[in-house]
Amino acid sequence: MDARPKTRRVNRERNAPAPQPPRGAKQIVIPMTRQQYDEIWHDAERTRAAVAGWARSAPELFPPGFDRGYRLHGFGRPSRKLPGIKLRKLLTADGASYWLRPSFVAGYMTGTVDELAYPLLLAAHGVPPWLLTIGFGHSAMYWHRVVERLGRSSLVGATIRDPARLPVHLAADEHHADWVGQKGYVATTVGGGCILGVALTASADDVHLREAYGVFAAEARDVDPEYAPATVNTDGWAATRNAFQALFPAIAVVLCFLHGFLKVRDRCRKARELHRRVWEVYRAATAAEFRRLMGELQRWCATQTWTAAVGAMLEKLWGKTEAYVVAYDHPGCQRTSNAVDRPMNRLCRLMYAGRGLHGHQGSSELRLRGWALLMNFRPYARRSNRPRSHDSPAHRLNGKRYHEHWLHNLMASTSLMGFRNPKPAIG
């Protein structure tokens, strides 16, 4: 006899944003190895030279006004978790205090890059915490917390340090998740090949999805207050469309052509000629050609015999011609949902391996955000005889990296936790 499933009561609603920025938002992270730390960290002049070099080459890692000057102001207490490690304190010209942290040290002093790089790479590919415990020690909860703490950073701000790199064409969809025995939805936003938003919500209605996608909107506007994407590709769910139009009034919603095709294909998998003709319509170079080919498809279908289910889906397909044509007004936009489907495929595997989500809204979302950040910075798989010009999705989107090691690069990118403004960007 199967055991009765255990359920727990969790808070499924989003908590109000904190009135102050997170504690880690006062930490400036600069790329630095342990060897460099041992050589220069206790030498004020050499430390200042290192900071000055990074302030010139990567000013986005530093708070606004840092170029007006600063002074070193001693050390923090020695870390109990990492013996021999101390952060340096500095004061900027306006009197604000910050901590200076080398990139080989993870946030909250949870470990070093050398200790965490391989297990976090495995975690990015869905290896569960209990298995990481067998291979790398600690406890399952320790590995849960390491990923969750990464999720406290601004997902947009840590991934994209240059406002000019914010993508103007987005794709969005909701992953249906098992959340403590009930339905949950992970509102996922993708742009420029990176995951820019993952927000857990209890419902897929207008109110909940606007709140969920609002997390992405707030973080993007923390990077660039004038940010206004041109398009978003959706699968046609009205609440998704309404959420983006409410958050970005000027945005154009592009309907996914792939979903229209799949609804037809799933009802007549062996109708190869029909499938070919549908994709010929998709490949039209102009809006006028698209309308013409759709008309030809409709006339051809009228000469064939279809089941009622196939006929209904075909009627819907050419009935949405004008919705598909919107894409031709925005060159470079996402015409299908492939850009968001691929990372959601990995999200689906992560959910399956963990048998869904088991925590409160806040902790579960932080875990998903941490995983998304790992996905953005994890190195690409090697290709035989085909050298890659970029190491990771974030490297490709930004066109630069701060360190050749992927986790050093991630840690440096979380300087100030990715926030630009003193007010919290997640709300």
SVG drawing of the C-alpha trace seen along z (x, -y; Angstrom):
<svg xmlns="http://www.w3.org/2000/svg" viewBox="-16 -64 68 66">
<polyline fill="none" stroke="black" stroke-width="0.4" points="0.0,0.0 1.4,-3.4 2.3,-5.7 0.0,-8.6 1.7,-11.7 2.7,-14.3 1.8,-17.9 2.9,-21.0 1.4,-24.4 3.4,-27.0 2.9,-30.7 1.9,-30.9 1.7,-34.7 4.5,-37.1 5.8,-39.0 6.0,-42.8 9.4,-44.1 11.8,-45.0 12.1,-48.8 15.9,-48.7 18.2,-47.1 19.6,-43.7 22.8,-43.6 24.9,-42.2 24.1,-45.3 26.8,-47.1 29.6,-44.8 31.8,-45.7 33.2,-42.6 36.4,-42.8 38.0,-39.9 40.8,-38.5 42.3,-35.1 43.4,-33.7 47.1,-34.2 46.5,-37.8 44.6,-38.3 47.5,-37.0 50.0,-39.2 48.2,-42.6 45.2,-42.6 47.0,-43.8 49.0,-46.4 46.9,-49.5 48.8,-51.0 48.6,-47.8 45.0,-47.3 44.2,-50.9 46.0,-50.2 44.0,-47.1 40.7,-48.9 41.7,-51.8 42.4,-49.5 39.0,-47.9 37.3,-51.2 38.7,-52.3 38.0,-49.1 34.7,-48.1 33.1,-51.1 29.7,-49.3 31.0,-47.2 31.2,-50.2 28.5,-52.5 27.6,-55.8 30.0,-58.6 32.8,-56.2 35.0,-58.2 34.8,-61.2 37.1,-59.4 37.2,-57.0 39.4,-56.0 40.1,-52.6 38.7,-52.3 40.2,-49.2 39.1,-45.6 36.1,-43.6 36.2,-40.9 38.0,-37.6 35.5,-35.2 34.6,-32.2 33.6,-30.2 36.7,-31.0 39.7,-31.3 42.2,-34.0 39.7,-35.9 38.8,-39.5 36.8,-42.0 38.1,-45.6 35.9,-48.5 35.9,-51.7 34.2,-55.1 33.2,-57.0 33.3,-60.8 29.7,-61.1 30.2,-59.2 28.6,-56.0 30.4,-52.8 30.9,-49.7 32.8,-46.4 35.4,-45.3 35.3,-41.5 37.6,-39.5 35.8,-37.4 37.3,-34.1 35.1,-34.4 31.4,-33.6 28.7,-35.9 27.9,-35.3 31.3,-33.7 29.8,-30.3 32.9,-29.1 35.5,-29.8 35.4,-29.6 37.7,-26.6 35.4,-24.7 32.1,-25.7 32.8,-25.8 32.3,-22.2 29.4,-21.4 27.6,-24.6 28.2,-23.6 26.5,-20.3 23.7,-22.1 23.1,-24.2 22.6,-21.0 20.0,-19.6 22.1,-17.5 20.2,-17.3 21.6,-18.6 21.7,-15.2 24.0,-13.9 26.3,-17.0 26.5,-16.2 27.9,-12.7 30.5,-14.1 31.5,-17.4 30.4,-17.1 28.4,-19.6 24.6,-18.9 21.8,-19.0 20.5,-22.2 23.9,-23.8 23.8,-23.3 20.1,-24.5 21.2,-27.7 24.2,-28.3 21.9,-28.4 19.2,-30.4 21.7,-33.1 22.7,-33.6 19.1,-34.2 19.0,-37.2 20.9,-39.2 19.1,-41.1 18.8,-38.6 18.7,-41.3 21.3,-43.5 23.8,-40.8 23.4,-39.3 23.5,-42.6 25.9,-45.2 25.6,-47.6 22.2,-49.2 22.8,-49.4 22.9,-45.6 19.3,-45.2 17.5,-43.2 14.6,-44.9 13.0,-41.6 11.8,-39.2 10.0,-35.9 7.8,-34.9 5.9,-31.9 4.7,-30.2 6.0,-26.8 3.3,-24.7 4.9,-23.4 3.9,-21.1 4.1,-23.2 3.5,-21.3 0.7,-19.3 -0.9,-22.2 -0.5,-24.0 2.1,-26.7 3.4,-28.8 6.9,-30.0 6.7,-33.2 9.8,-33.0 11.3,-35.9 14.1,-35.4 16.0,-37.9 19.4,-37.9 19.9,-34.2 19.7,-34.7 17.1,-34.0 16.1,-37.5 13.1,-36.7 11.8,-33.7 9.0,-34.4 6.8,-31.9 3.1,-32.6 0.1,-30.7 -2.2,-31.6 -2.0,-32.5 -4.6,-35.2 -4.1,-38.9 -3.3,-40.0 -0.8,-37.3 1.1,-37.3 1.4,-41.1 2.9,-40.8 5.2,-38.0 6.4,-39.6 6.7,-42.9 9.8,-41.5 11.6,-41.4 10.2,-44.9 11.5,-46.4 14.9,-44.9 15.3,-45.9 14.3,-49.5 16.8,-49.5 19.4,-48.9 17.8,-51.5 14.9,-53.6 13.8,-54.3 13.9,-50.6 11.0,-49.8 11.3,-46.6 9.9,-46.6 8.3,-43.1 7.5,-40.1 6.7,-36.7 3.9,-34.8 1.9,-31.7 -1.4,-33.6 -2.4,-33.3 -4.4,-36.5 -3.1,-37.1 0.5,-37.0 -0.2,-39.5 -2.1,-41.8 0.7,-41.7 3.3,-42.9 1.1,-45.5 0.4,-46.8 4.1,-46.9 5.3,-48.2 2.5,-50.1 4.3,-50.5 5.3,-46.9 4.1,-44.8 2.9,-41.3 4.1,-38.8 2.0,-35.6 4.1,-32.4 3.6,-30.7 5.1,-27.4 2.1,-26.9 -0.3,-27.3 1.6,-24.7 1.8,-22.3 -1.9,-22.4 -2.4,-21.3 0.4,-18.7 -0.7,-17.0 -4.0,-16.2 -2.6,-14.8 1.0,-13.7 1.2,-11.8 0.0,-14.7 3.5,-15.6 2.4,-17.7 0.2,-19.8 3.1,-20.3 5.4,-21.4 2.9,-23.9 2.4,-25.4 6.1,-26.0 6.3,-27.5 3.9,-30.2 6.2,-30.8 9.2,-31.3 7.6,-34.2 10.0,-37.1 7.4,-39.9 4.0,-40.5 2.4,-40.6 3.9,-37.3 2.8,-35.8 -0.8,-36.8 -0.6,-35.4 0.8,-32.1 -1.7,-31.8 -4.5,-32.3 -3.0,-29.7 -2.8,-27.3 -6.4,-28.0 -7.5,-27.3 -5.5,-24.1 -6.9,-22.8 -10.4,-23.4 -9.7,-20.7 -8.7,-18.1 -10.6,-16.1 -9.8,-16.7 -11.2,-15.5 -13.3,-18.0 -10.4,-18.5 -7.9,-19.3 -10.3,-21.6 -10.9,-23.6 -7.2,-24.1 -6.6,-25.1 -9.4,-27.7 -7.7,-29.1 -4.4,-29.2 -5.4,-31.4 -7.8,-33.3 -4.8,-34.6 -3.0,-35.8 -2.9,-39.4 -1.6,-38.5 1.3,-36.7 2.0,-39.5 2.8,-41.9 6.3,-40.3 7.2,-41.8 6.9,-45.3 9.7,-44.4 12.8,-42.9 14.8,-40.7 11.9,-39.8 11.1,-36.3 8.6,-34.8 8.4,-31.5 8.7,-30.7 11.9,-28.6 14.0,-31.2 12.0,-30.6 11.1,-26.9 14.7,-25.8 15.5,-27.1 12.0,-26.0 12.9,-22.5 15.9,-22.6 13.6,-24.0 11.2,-21.1 14.0,-18.7 15.1,-20.5 11.5,-20.4 11.2,-16.7 14.4,-15.8 13.3,-17.6 9.7,-16.4 8.4,-19.9 8.7,-22.8 8.4,-22.2 9.0,-25.5 7.4,-28.9 7.0,-31.3 10.0,-33.3 12.5,-30.5 11.3,-28.5 11.6,-31.6 15.1,-32.4 16.2,-28.8 14.8,-29.2 16.5,-32.6 19.8,-31.2 19.5,-28.4 18.7,-30.9 21.8,-32.9 23.9,-29.8 22.4,-29.0 23.4,-32.4 27.0,-32.1 27.7,-28.4 30.3,-27.6 29.1,-26.3 29.9,-22.7 33.1,-22.3 32.8,-21.7 35.3,-19.6 37.2,-21.6 34.9,-24.6 36.3,-27.1 33.6,-29.3 34.0,-33.0 32.1,-33.3 32.2,-31.2 28.6,-31.5 25.2,-33.1 26.1,-36.1 29.5,-36.6 27.7,-36.5 25.1,-39.0 27.5,-41.4 30.3,-41.1 32.8,-41.0 33.8,-39.1 35.6,-40.0 37.6,-36.7 38.3,-33.7 36.9,-31.4 33.1,-31.2 32.4,-31.4 34.9,-34.3 33.0,-36.1 29.7,-35.3 30.8,-36.5 32.2,-39.8 28.9,-40.3 27.1,-40.2 28.9,-43.2 26.4,-45.3 24.1,-42.3 23.5,-43.8 21.5,-46.8 22.2,-50.3 19.8,-52.3 19.7,-52.4 16.0,-51.3 15.3,-47.6 14.6,-46.8 12.6,-43.6 9.0,-44.5"/>
</svg>
